[in-house]
């Protein structure tokens, strides 16, 4: 587990370079989205996919990130993240 954290920390800095241009809408869960989703990829994906994503789409995507990609997101955070994405970036 420690190696995974060190490896993630190594890749977080380059992945977050330039992220200051991405402005997510304010709301409960925004902080979780920034820290959890931004850990592995650009936050640009969120507004870019907003017009095609509904609740089922965001649930499927977040579950894929956790189960398929190994995102270290706790169950409680998962619900908060999905609720935020649906409320602010769902169609």
Secondary structure, DSSP 4 states (H G I P E B T S, - for coil): -HHHHHHHHHHHHHHHTTGGG--PPPSTTHHHIIIIITTTS-THHHHHHTTT--HHHHHHHHHIIIIIT-----HHHHHHHHHHHHHHH--
